């Protein structure tokens, strides 16, 4: 980054000084590497420069990942199919459907559950009424 009030010559000198210091640190770091690692890095650099591809990783982990993904998608598809499928309709026959309601079918709520209104006849009902009894 350059400042608007800085001198371009001093900026170039600072850049050159920085590059020289970085190259010196790089050279020191390379001296600390083992010969085996240097040889491996040289082989990889030459392979990259000549356009040779690096040896690929074993295919087994990739196949496991692909198999797991396919199994997940299959389970999801089956689950969605079972969730959205309408329930199978039971076959109806003439004998299964009633022709008419039975004669004793309840018609009102009181006919369905007479115990529901049983409290009206209880002794406690008189004490709950609004009008006093004489």
Secondary structure in CASP SS format (residue, H / E / C, confidence):
PFRMAT SS
TARGET T0000
AUTHOR 0000-0000-0000
METHOD secondary structure of the structure
MODEL  1
X C 1.00
X C 1.00
X C 1.00
X C 1.00
X C 1.00
X C 1.00
X C 1.00
X H 1.00
X H 1.00
X H 1.00
X H 1.00
X H 1.00
X H 1.00
X H 1.00
X H 1.00
X H 1.00
X H 1.00
X H 1.00
X H 1.00
X H 1.00
X H 1.00
X H 1.00
X H 1.00
X H 1.00
X H 1.00
X H 1.00
X H 1.00
X H 1.00
X H 1.00
X H 1.00
X H 1.00
X C 1.00
X C 1.00
X C 1.00
X H 1.00
X H 1.00
X H 1.00
X H 1.00
X H 1.00
X H 1.00
X H 1.00
X H 1.00
X H 1.00
X H 1.00
X H 1.00
X H 1.00
X H 1.00
X H 1.00
X H 1.00
X H 1.00
X C 1.00
X C 1.00
X C 1.00
X C 1.00
X C 1.00
X C 1.00
X C 1.00
X C 1.00
X H 1.00
X H 1.00
X H 1.00
X H 1.00
X H 1.00
X H 1.00
X H 1.00
X H 1.00
X H 1.00
X H 1.00
X H 1.00
X H 1.00
X H 1.00
X H 1.00
X H 1.00
X H 1.00
X H 1.00
X H 1.00
X H 1.00
X H 1.00
X H 1.00
X H 1.00
X H 1.00
X H 1.00
X H 1.00
X H 1.00
X C 1.00
X C 1.00
X C 1.00
X C 1.00
X C 1.00
X C 1.00
X C 1.00
X C 1.00
X C 1.00
X C 1.00
X C 1.00
X C 1.00
X C 1.00
X C 1.00
X C 1.00
X C 1.00
X C 1.00
X C 1.00
X C 1.00
X C 1.00
X C 1.00
X C 1.00
X C 1.00
X C 1.00
X H 1.00
X H 1.00
X H 1.00
X H 1.00
X C 1.00
X H 1.00
X H 1.00
X H 1.00
X H 1.00
X H 1.00
X H 1.00
X H 1.00
X H 1.00
X C 1.00
X C 1.00
X H 1.00
X H 1.00
X H 1.00
X H 1.00
X H 1.00
X C 1.00
X C 1.00
X C 1.00
X C 1.00
X C 1.00
X C 1.00
END
